[in-house]
Amino acid sequence: KDDVLAELMEVSKALGESIRINTERKVHVDNLIKSMTQEAAEVEEEGEDEKGNPEAEGN
């Protein structure tokens, strides 16, 4: 019984560490996605500014 309990505690500790590491990694990836999305939107806005508004020219 003690061996099983010790093994379960070890597994729990390993899982907790894995969750912590993967949570940090997820936050990093989410921040990278947010940054890249904002950058893409800024580039798109700059492109629209340079081309003008094609819908307005058609009217």
DSSP file (Angstrom, degrees, kcal/mol; ACC not computed):
  #  RESIDUE AA STRUCTURE BP1 BP2  ACC     N-H-->O    O-->H-N    N-H-->O    O-->H-N    TCO  KAPPA ALPHA  PHI   PSI    X-CA   Y-CA   Z-CA
    1    1 A K     >        0   0    0      0, 0.0     4,-2.4     0, 0.0     5,-0.2   0.000 360.0 360.0 360.0 -42.6    0.0    0.0    0.0
    2    2 A D  H  >  +     0   0    0      1,-0.2     4,-2.6     2,-0.2     5,-0.2   0.870 360.0  52.8 -65.3 -36.5    2.8    2.4    0.9
    3    3 A D  H  > S+     0   0    0      2,-0.2     4,-2.4     1,-0.2    -1,-0.2   0.908 109.8  48.1 -64.9 -41.3    4.6    1.7   -2.4
    4    4 A V  H  > S+     0   0    0      2,-0.2     4,-2.7     1,-0.2    -2,-0.2   0.926 112.5  48.7 -64.9 -44.7    1.4    2.4   -4.4
    5    5 A L  H  X S+     0   0    0     -4,-2.4     4,-2.4     2,-0.2    -2,-0.2   0.918 111.8  48.8 -61.7 -44.3    0.8    5.7   -2.5
    6    6 A A  H  X S+     0   0    0     -4,-2.6     4,-2.1     2,-0.2    -1,-0.2   0.899 112.4  48.7 -62.6 -41.0    4.5    6.8   -3.0
    7    7 A E  H  X S+     0   0    0     -4,-2.4     4,-2.6     2,-0.2    -2,-0.2   0.915 111.0  49.8 -66.6 -41.9    4.2    6.0   -6.7
    8    8 A L  H  X S+     0   0    0     -4,-2.7     4,-2.7     1,-0.2    -2,-0.2   0.898 110.7  50.1 -62.5 -40.0    0.9    7.9   -7.0
    9    9 A M  H  X S+     0   0    0     -4,-2.4     4,-2.3     2,-0.2    -1,-0.2   0.893 111.1  49.1 -64.8 -39.4    2.5   10.9   -5.3
   10   10 A E  H  X S+     0   0    0     -4,-2.1     4,-2.4     2,-0.2    -2,-0.2   0.915 112.4  47.6 -65.3 -43.4    5.4   10.8   -7.6
   11   11 A V  H  X S+     0   0    0     -4,-2.6     4,-2.8     2,-0.2    -2,-0.2   0.916 111.6  51.0 -63.5 -43.1    3.1   10.6  -10.7
   12   12 A S  H  X S+     0   0    0     -4,-2.7     4,-2.5     1,-0.2    -2,-0.2   0.911 110.5  48.6 -61.0 -43.3    1.0   13.5   -9.3
   13   13 A K  H  X S+     0   0    0     -4,-2.3     4,-2.2     2,-0.2    -1,-0.2   0.916 112.5  48.4 -63.2 -43.5    4.1   15.6   -8.8
   14   14 A A  H  X S+     0   0    0     -4,-2.4     4,-2.4     2,-0.2    -2,-0.2   0.906 112.5  48.5 -64.3 -41.7    5.4   14.8  -12.3
   15   15 A L  H  X S+     0   0    0     -4,-2.8     4,-2.8     2,-0.2    -2,-0.2   0.905 109.8  52.4 -65.3 -40.7    1.9   15.6  -13.8
   16   16 A G  H  X S+     0   0    0     -4,-2.5     4,-2.3     2,-0.2    -2,-0.2   0.911 111.3  46.7 -60.4 -43.0    1.8   18.9  -11.8
   17   17 A E  H  X S+     0   0    0     -4,-2.2     4,-2.5     2,-0.2    -1,-0.2   0.905 112.3  50.3 -65.6 -41.6    5.2   19.9  -13.2
   18   18 A S  H  X S+     0   0    0     -4,-2.4     4,-2.7     1,-0.2     5,-0.2   0.910 110.6  49.4 -63.0 -42.5    4.2   18.9  -16.7
   19   19 A I  H  X S+     0   0    0     -4,-2.8     4,-2.4     2,-0.2    -2,-0.2   0.917 111.2  50.0 -62.3 -43.7    1.0   21.0  -16.4
   20   20 A R  H  X S+     0   0    0     -4,-2.3     4,-2.1     2,-0.2    -2,-0.2   0.934 113.3  45.3 -61.1 -47.0    3.0   24.0  -15.2
   21   21 A I  H  X S+     0   0    0     -4,-2.5     4,-2.3     1,-0.2    -2,-0.2   0.926 115.2  46.6 -63.5 -45.6    5.5   23.8  -18.0
   22   22 A N  H  X S+     0   0    0     -4,-2.7     4,-2.4     1,-0.2    -1,-0.2   0.829 109.5  54.6 -69.5 -30.8    2.8   23.3  -20.7
   23   23 A T  H  X S+     0   0    0     -4,-2.4     4,-2.4    -5,-0.2    -1,-0.2   0.923 109.7  47.4 -65.3 -44.0    0.8   26.2  -19.2
   24   24 A E  H  X S+     0   0    0     -4,-2.1     4,-2.1     1,-0.2    -2,-0.2   0.913 112.7  49.5 -61.4 -42.5    3.8   28.5  -19.5
   25   25 A R  H  X S+     0   0    0     -4,-2.3     4,-2.6     2,-0.2    -2,-0.2   0.901 109.9  51.2 -63.6 -41.6    4.4   27.2  -23.1
   26   26 A K  H  X S+     0   0    0     -4,-2.4     4,-3.1     2,-0.2     5,-0.2   0.914 108.9  50.6 -62.9 -43.4    0.7   27.8  -24.0
   27   27 A V  H  X S+     0   0    0     -4,-2.4     4,-2.4     2,-0.2    -1,-0.2   0.916 111.3  49.2 -60.1 -42.7    0.8   31.4  -22.6
   28   28 A H  H  X S+     0   0    0     -4,-2.1     4,-2.2     2,-0.2    -2,-0.2   0.929 113.1  46.0 -62.5 -45.9    4.0   32.0  -24.7
   29   29 A V  H  X S+     0   0    0     -4,-2.6     4,-2.6     2,-0.2    -2,-0.2   0.911 111.9  51.6 -64.8 -42.5    2.3   30.6  -27.9
   30   30 A D  H  X S+     0   0    0     -4,-3.1     4,-2.5     1,-0.2    -1,-0.2   0.907 110.7  48.5 -60.8 -41.9   -0.9   32.6  -27.2
   31   31 A N  H  X S+     0   0    0     -4,-2.4     4,-2.5    -5,-0.2    -1,-0.2   0.887 110.9  50.8 -65.3 -38.5    1.1   35.8  -26.9
   32   32 A L  H  X S+     0   0    0     -4,-2.2     4,-2.7     2,-0.2    -2,-0.2   0.916 110.7  48.6 -64.1 -43.6    3.0   35.0  -30.1
   33   33 A I  H  X S+     0   0    0     -4,-2.6     4,-2.5     2,-0.2    -2,-0.2   0.926 112.1  49.2 -61.1 -45.5   -0.3   34.4  -31.9
   34   34 A K  H  X S+     0   0    0     -4,-2.5     4,-2.4     1,-0.2    -2,-0.2   0.922 112.6  47.6 -60.3 -45.2   -1.6   37.7  -30.6
   35   35 A S  H  X S+     0   0    0     -4,-2.5     4,-2.4     1,-0.2    -2,-0.2   0.920 113.5  46.7 -62.5 -45.4    1.5   39.6  -31.6
   36   36 A M  H  X S+     0   0    0     -4,-2.7     4,-2.4     2,-0.2    -1,-0.2   0.867 111.7  51.8 -67.2 -35.8    1.5   38.0  -35.1
   37   37 A T  H  X S+     0   0    0     -4,-2.5     4,-2.1     2,-0.2    -2,-0.2   0.919 111.5  46.5 -65.7 -44.2   -2.2   38.8  -35.5
   38   38 A Q  H  X S+     0   0    0     -4,-2.4     4,-2.3     2,-0.2    -2,-0.2   0.908 112.5  50.6 -63.7 -41.7   -1.7   42.4  -34.6
   39   39 A E  H  X S+     0   0    0     -4,-2.4     4,-2.4     1,-0.2    -2,-0.2   0.909 110.1  49.6 -63.1 -42.6    1.3   42.7  -36.9
   40   40 A A  H  X S+     0   0    0     -4,-2.4     4,-2.3     1,-0.2    -1,-0.2   0.890 110.6  50.5 -64.2 -39.2   -0.7   41.2  -39.8
   41   41 A A  H  X S+     0   0    0     -4,-2.1     4,-2.5     2,-0.2    -1,-0.2   0.896 110.5  49.4 -65.7 -39.9   -3.5   43.6  -39.1
   42   42 A E  H  X S+     0   0    0     -4,-2.3     4,-2.4     2,-0.2    -2,-0.2   0.911 111.3  48.7 -65.6 -41.9   -1.1   46.6  -39.1
   43   43 A V  H  X S+     0   0    0     -4,-2.4     4,-2.2     2,-0.2    -2,-0.2   0.905 111.7  50.2 -63.6 -41.0    0.5   45.5  -42.3
   44   44 A E  H  X S+     0   0    0     -4,-2.3     4,-2.1     2,-0.2    -2,-0.2   0.910 110.5  49.4 -63.8 -42.3   -3.0   45.1  -43.9
   45   45 A E  H  X S+     0   0    0     -4,-2.5     4,-2.2     1,-0.2    -2,-0.2   0.904 110.2  50.8 -63.5 -41.0   -4.0   48.6  -42.7
   46   46 A E  H  X S+     0   0    0     -4,-2.4     4,-2.0     1,-0.2    -1,-0.2   0.894 109.3  51.6 -63.3 -39.3   -0.8   50.0  -44.2
   47   47 A G  H  X S+     0   0    0     -4,-2.2     4,-1.9     1,-0.2    -1,-0.2   0.887 109.8  48.8 -64.4 -39.6   -1.5   48.3  -47.5
   48   48 A E  H  X S+     0   0    0     -4,-2.1     4,-1.7     1,-0.2    -1,-0.2   0.881 109.5  52.7 -67.7 -37.6   -5.0   49.7  -47.6
   49   49 A D  H  < S+     0   0    0     -4,-2.2    -2,-0.2     1,-0.2    -1,-0.2   0.886 110.8  47.2 -64.4 -38.7   -3.7   53.2  -46.8
   50   50 A E  H  < S+     0   0    0     -4,-2.0    -1,-0.2     1,-0.2    -2,-0.2   0.870 117.6  41.3 -71.7 -36.5   -1.2   53.0  -49.7
   51   51 A K  H  < S-     0   0    0     -4,-1.9    -2,-0.2     1,-0.3    -1,-0.2   0.711 104.9-136.4 -82.6 -20.7   -3.8   51.7  -52.2
   52   52 A G     <  -     0   0    0     -4,-1.7    -1,-0.3    -5,-0.2     3,-0.1  -0.436  44.1 -49.7  86.8-172.8   -6.5   54.0  -51.1
   53   53 A N     >  -     0   0    0      1,-0.2     4,-1.5    -2,-0.1     3,-0.5  -0.861  48.2-166.0-102.0 104.3  -10.0   52.8  -50.6
   54   54 A P  H  > S+     0   0    0      0, 0.0     4,-1.1     0, 0.0    -1,-0.2   0.814  87.7  56.1 -61.5 -30.9  -11.1   50.9  -53.8
   55   55 A E  H  > S+     0   0    0      1,-0.2     4,-0.5     2,-0.2     3,-0.3   0.887 105.9  50.7 -68.3 -37.5  -14.7   50.9  -52.8
   56   56 A A  H >4 S+     0   0    0     -3,-0.5     3,-0.8     1,-0.2    -1,-0.2   0.846 105.7  56.4 -68.6 -33.3  -14.7   54.7  -52.6
   57   57 A E  H 3< S+     0   0    0     -4,-1.5    -1,-0.2     1,-0.2    -2,-0.2   0.799 100.6  59.1 -69.0 -28.0  -13.2   55.0  -56.0
   58   58 A G  H 3<        0   0    0     -4,-1.1    -1,-0.2    -3,-0.3    -2,-0.2   0.672 360.0 360.0 -75.6 -16.1  -16.0   53.0  -57.6
   59   59 A N    <<        0   0    0     -3,-0.8    -1,-0.2    -4,-0.5    -2,-0.2   0.454 360.0 360.0 -88.2 360.0  -18.7   55.5  -56.5
